[in-house]
Amino acid sequence: MSTDIRIERVLKAPIEAVYDAWTRAEVLASWYCPNPALALTVEADVRVGGAYVVEMGPYVVRGNYLEVEPPHRLAFSWSWDTDDDAPSTVRVELTAVEDGTRMLLTHTGFATAEDATNHLQSWGPELDRLDGLLAHLP
C-alpha cells in the first residue's frame, strides 16, 4: 500500500454545492466525521493561510488552507493533535460533469502505509455521508 490516498467520485450535485460542502463550517459539521455517533464541531477560516479545527469527539485535526480556488480546488494541511508526524496534505479537485461534479480527493504525505490505510478507511464513510447530504439538496 502506498503512503498516498486517491479517491475519485461523481457526486450528483452542482459544483458550487460540493465546494460549499467543503468550505462552510456549518455544512462540514453535518458530514465531516467517519463516525456519526461522535460530537462534531468545525471552525474554518477558508482563505490561503487561514486555519481550520475539526473536533470529532475526543479527536482533533487541524491545519491551514494552502489553496483556495472556488469552486474548483481546495488544499489544506492535516495534523492530528495527538500525532507528532509532519502534517499531511489534502487536496480536493472539483470538475463539473454531466451527472454532477467529479471530485478527486488526494491525501498525501503519510509517514507510513498503515497511516494511509487507516485514513482511507475513514474517508470512505465520510464521503458516503457527503454524498447522502448532497443527494437531498433541492
C-alpha positions in Angstrom: 0.0 0.0 0.0 1.2 3.5 -0.9 1.5 6.3 1.6 -0.9 8.4 -0.6 -4.6 8.2 -1.0 -6.6 8.9 -4.2 -10.4 8.8 -4.2 -12.5 9.7 -7.2 -16.3 10.0 -7.1 -19.0 11.7 -9.1 -21.4 13.4 -6.8 -24.9 14.2 -8.1 -24.8 17.9 -7.2 -23.7 21.1 -8.8 -20.0 22.0 -8.4 -20.9 25.1 -6.2 -22.9 22.9 -3.8 -20.0 20.4 -3.5 -17.5 23.3 -2.9 -19.8 24.8 -0.3 -19.9 21.4 1.5 -16.1 21.5 1.8 -15.8 25.2 2.8 -18.8 26.1 5.0 -18.2 25.1 8.6 -22.0 24.6 9.3 -22.2 22.1 6.4 -18.9 20.4 7.2 -20.3 19.8 10.7 -23.0 17.6 9.2 -20.8 15.1 7.4 -17.0 15.5 8.2 -16.5 12.6 10.6 -16.4 8.9 9.8 -18.4 8.1 13.0 -21.7 9.9 13.1 -22.0 9.0 16.8 -19.3 11.4 17.8 -20.0 15.1 18.5 -18.6 17.1 15.6 -17.6 20.8 15.6 -15.8 22.7 12.9 -14.2 26.1 12.7 -12.9 27.1 9.3 -11.3 30.3 8.0 -11.3 29.4 4.3 -8.6 31.6 2.8 -5.0 30.8 1.9 -3.2 30.7 5.2 -6.4 30.5 7.2 -6.8 27.9 9.9 -9.4 25.2 10.5 -10.1 22.9 13.5 -12.3 19.9 13.5 -13.2 18.2 16.8 -14.6 14.7 16.4 -15.4 13.8 20.0 -12.0 13.4 21.6 -10.2 13.5 18.3 -8.9 16.9 16.9 -7.5 17.5 13.5 -6.3 20.9 12.4 -4.4 22.7 9.7 -4.1 25.6 7.3 -5.6 26.2 3.9 -2.9 26.1 1.2 -5.0 26.6 -1.9 -8.5 28.1 -2.2 -9.8 28.4 -5.8 -13.6 28.4 -5.7 -15.3 26.3 -6.9 -12.6 24.0 -8.3 -9.8 23.4 -5.9 -9.1 23.3 -2.1 -6.0 22.1 -0.4 -5.1 22.1 3.3 -2.6 20.6 5.7 -3.8 17.9 8.1 -2.4 17.3 11.5 -3.8 15.3 14.5 -3.3 16.9 17.9 -2.1 13.5 19.2 0.4 12.9 16.4 4.0 14.1 16.2 4.2 13.2 12.5 4.7 16.0 9.9 1.4 17.3 8.6 -0.1 15.5 5.6 -1.8 17.4 2.7 -5.4 17.0 1.5 -6.3 18.3 -2.0 -9.9 18.4 -3.3 -10.3 19.0 -7.1 -13.8 19.5 -8.5 -14.9 19.4 -12.1 -18.4 19.9 -13.4 -19.6 16.9 -15.4 -22.9 15.9 -17.0 -24.1 14.0 -14.0 -23.0 16.5 -11.3 -19.4 17.0 -10.0 -16.4 14.9 -10.3 -14.4 15.0 -7.1 -10.8 13.9 -6.9 -9.5 13.8 -3.3 -5.9 13.1 -2.7 -4.4 12.8 0.8 -0.6 12.7 0.6 2.4 12.7 2.9 1.7 10.0 5.4 4.6 8.6 7.5 3.6 5.0 6.9 1.4 2.9 4.6 -0.6 1.9 7.7 -1.4 5.6 8.4 -2.6 5.9 4.8 -4.8 2.8 5.1 -6.3 4.0 8.3 -7.2 7.3 6.8 -8.6 5.7 3.6 -10.9 3.6 5.8 -12.1 6.9 7.4 -12.5 8.9 4.2 -14.9 6.3 2.8 -17.7 6.7 5.4 -17.2 10.5 5.4 -17.6 10.8 1.7 -20.6 8.5 1.8 -22.2 10.9 4.3 -21.3 13.9 1.9 -22.9 12.1 -1.0 -26.0 11.5 1.0 -26.2 15.1 2.1 -25.8 16.4 -1.4 -28.4 14.0 -2.7 -31.0 15.6 -0.6 -30.3 19.2 -1.8 -33.2 20.8 -3.6 
